[in-house]
Amino acid sequence: MPSTPSYTPLLTREVHDVLHAAALAGSTALECSLDLGRTQTTVALDAQGWSVNGQRYPWIDHPRERTLYYWNGSTWEAVQRYSTALIKLVPTDWGPPTFEIDGIKMLPTAQLSPWEDAQRKVALIAPRGKTILDCCGGLGYFAACCVAEGAARVQSFEKNPDVIWLRGLNPWSPQPGGALTLENRDITEAIPMLPDAAFDAVLHDPPRFGIAGELYSQNFYDQLARVLKRRGRLFHYTGTPNKLTSSRDVPAEVTRRLQKSGFRVSAAGSDGLLAVKS
């Protein structure tokens, strides 16, 4: 589990409404989580709002479902930004949130926690003692699990500054430092400058093909093979896009390209591939 620095409180509609209902019923204090299930905190309640650690907060007018709120110093705001796309941190039933880009969910949450999903996938590369390339950092769950499992070094890249901003507010995201470095750079631009055979393992969790086709290209897979040591492992999340709506088989296409780059490839669950450099 990632370390627990001090975060601004985060509210879901559910937590807010429980607090508000307790205040209306006359309660003066209630224990709840202000960090998406990581810890429990007792807050003081009154008709106008609530307080914790000497800071007062007002109630939110009409909080929305599937939205997280943070205190910007003067008011509550949704944890979302819009530059070239709407980037939004989204609560889950599990605690660790997912995020969306223009309404497309970036992490699986239907069957298990995105944190447990990351643990399962990271275990495939056996991170202990290894130097790991994390191609598309996202909220950092892969990187956090690698550090927790004893990776020697994790070099993570995330090109979207709005996603990095989400990480700064998400109490489940790891903070750079120690074994983890995080660069706000496009991995496709950074990887040609990385040394040959610099990594023991690679984690590649790209957006879907239609959004980031360059991350599924033969040239990029050739670069992954170059920076990976012999017999190094690569986990590649593929999902199953278009499976029900077209005859396109993205995992099969990825498998052929990885094999051409010199990998032995096998299925890893229903949504990814495990490749080993020959």
N, C-alpha and C positions, 0 to 999 in steps of 0.2 A: 504494500500500500504506500502511496506517496506520502512525503512528509507533510506536516500540517502547519504552514505558516499562517499568519493572521490575515483573514480575508474580510472584505466587506460582507455584511449579511446578504444572503440570497433568499428570496421568497418565491415559492410557488403559490398559485391561487389556493391550493389546499391548505398549506400551512397558514397563510394569511387569514383564511376564513375561519380556521379553528381558533386562532388567536382572537379574532374579532368577536366570534360567538361567545368565547369565554369571558371577554370583557363585558359584553352586553348582559351576560348572566350574572355579573357581579364579581367574578374572580379578579384578584389583584396580582396574581402571578401564575405562570404556566411554563412547564418544561417543553421544549420543542427543539428541532434542529434548524439552524440557520445556515448550514453548510451542506445541504443535500445528503443528510444522513450520516455524515462523518462523525459528528459529535452531538451531544445534547446540551442545551443551555437553558437556564431559567430566566425568563423575561418578566419585567413588571408591566402590568396592564392598567389602562384607564380608558375613559370614554373617548379621549382624543387620539390615543395611539398607544405605543409601548416603548420600553426603554431597556437597554442592556449595556453594561460597562460604561455607564454614565452618559450614553448617547440616546437621545429621544428620536423616535421615528413616528410619522403620522400613518394613518391607514391609507391604503391605496383605493382610489375610486375605481370601481368596476374592474378588478383584475381579470385577466383573460386566461383561458385554459392554454396548456402547452406553451406557457411563457414563463420565463424566469425574470425576476426583477432585482436590480441592484440600486443602492443608494449612491447618487452622484455627488453628494454633498449638500444638496438642497431639495431634491425630489427623487421619487422612484422612477426608474427607466427600465424598459425591457432590455435584456441582454441581447442586442442585435445591432447590426450596422449594415448600411447600404452604400457601396461604392460602385463596383461594376456588377455586383450581385447582392442579394439579401442574404447575409450570414447571421444565423440565429442559434443560440444555445437553447436546447430543448430539454425539459425535464423528462425523466423516465420513471417507471414504477420501481426501478432497482436502486436508485440513488445516483450513481454516476450518470451524468447527462449525455446525450448525443448532440450533434449539431446538424443543421440543414443549410444547404446552399440553394436558394430559390425554391424552397419547399422540398428538395430532394434530401432524404435522410442519408447521412454519411456513415452511420454506424448501425449495425444490427441490434435491435432491442426487443424483438417479438418473443423470442424463446428464452433469452438469458440476458444478464447484465452485459453492457458493453465492456465493462472491466473484466468479467469472467471470460468473455469472448477473446479479449486481448491476451489474457493469461494462457488460454488454450492454444492460441496461435503462436505466441512467443515460445511456448514449451517445445514446439516443433524444431526450433533452431538451437535448443540447448544452450542458453546464453552464458552460463557461468564461465567466467574467466575470459570471455571472448571480446573482441573489438567488433562492433556492430554498426552497420550503416542503416539508418532509418530514413527511407527515401521521402516519404510524405507524412510528416509528423502529426498533422491534425491536432487533436486535443492532447496527444502525448501519452496515450494509454499503453501503446507498445513500448515506448521508451521507459516509462515508469516500471512496467513489469520486468523489463530487461535489467534495470538497475536493482530492483528488489530481488532478482534471482542471481545477483552477483556478477553481472557483466563488468568487464574491466573498463570498457569505454563505449559510449553510445554517441555517434555523430548523427544528429538529426537535422533534417531540412524541412522547412515549411515556407512556401512562397507567398502565401496570402497574409498580409499584415493584420487583416481583420480576424483571421483564425487565431493568430498569436495573441491578439487582444482578448478573444474569448478565453484562451488559456490562462491569462492573467487574472480572470475573474472566477475561473472554475476551480473549486477546492480539490477536485480529483485530478487535475493536471499537474505534472511535475514541474518544478522550477529548475532552470538550468543551473549547473554547478556540480562539483564533484565529478562523477563519471559521465555526466550528461552535458553535451554542448548542443545548442540549438541555433541554427542560422536561418535568417529570413531571406532565403534564396530559393530559386527554382533549381531542383536537383538536375534537370536536363542541362542547365547551363553550368552547374557546379561540377558535375561528375567527370567531364573531360580533364579537369585539373587535379583530380584525386590520384594518388599514386597507384601503380600496379600492385595487385595482391596485398592491399592495405587492410582488408577486412576478413574476419573469420566467418561472418554471416551477414545476411541482408534481410531486411523486412521491407516489403514493398506493398503498400496499401493505397493504391491510387484511386482517384475518382473514377467513375464509370468511363468506358471507352469513348462515349459520345461527347464527354466534357473534356477529356485529356488524352486524346489518341496518341500523342507523342510519348506518353509513358508506357505504351504497349508496342512501341516500334522495334524493329529489328536492330536499329542502331543503338537504342537505349539498352536493350538486352545484351548486346555485344559489350557495351560499357560496363554493365553489371558483372559480366564474366571477367572482364579485365581487372576490375578492382577487387574481386573476390579471390581468396586463396584456393588452391587446389583442394578438392573435397569439401569446400565451404558450402554451407546451406543457404538457400534462398526460400523464404516464404512469400508467395505472391497471392494477394487477395484478388479474385476475379469476379466473385458473385456469379449470377446466371442471368445477365441482362438479355432481354429479347427472347428468352427461352420459350415463352408462350405465344409470342406475337410474330416470330419470324423463324426461319431455318438457320439463322446465324448462331454459331457455337463459339463464343469468345474464348472459353477455356481451351477448346481444341486448337484455336488459332494461336493462343499464347503458348501452348505446349509445343507446337511445331516451331515457333520462333525461338523458344528457349533451347530446344534440341539443336537447332541450327547454330546457336551460340555456344554449344558445348556442354549443355546440362543434361543430366538424367532427371526425368520429371515423373512425378506420381501425384495422384489426387490427394488432397488434404482436406477431409471433410467434404461438405457439399458446396463450399464457396471459395476454395482456394487450391493452390498447387504448391507442392514442396519440390524444389529442384536442388540437385547436388552437382557442383562443378566437377567434370571428369578430370 
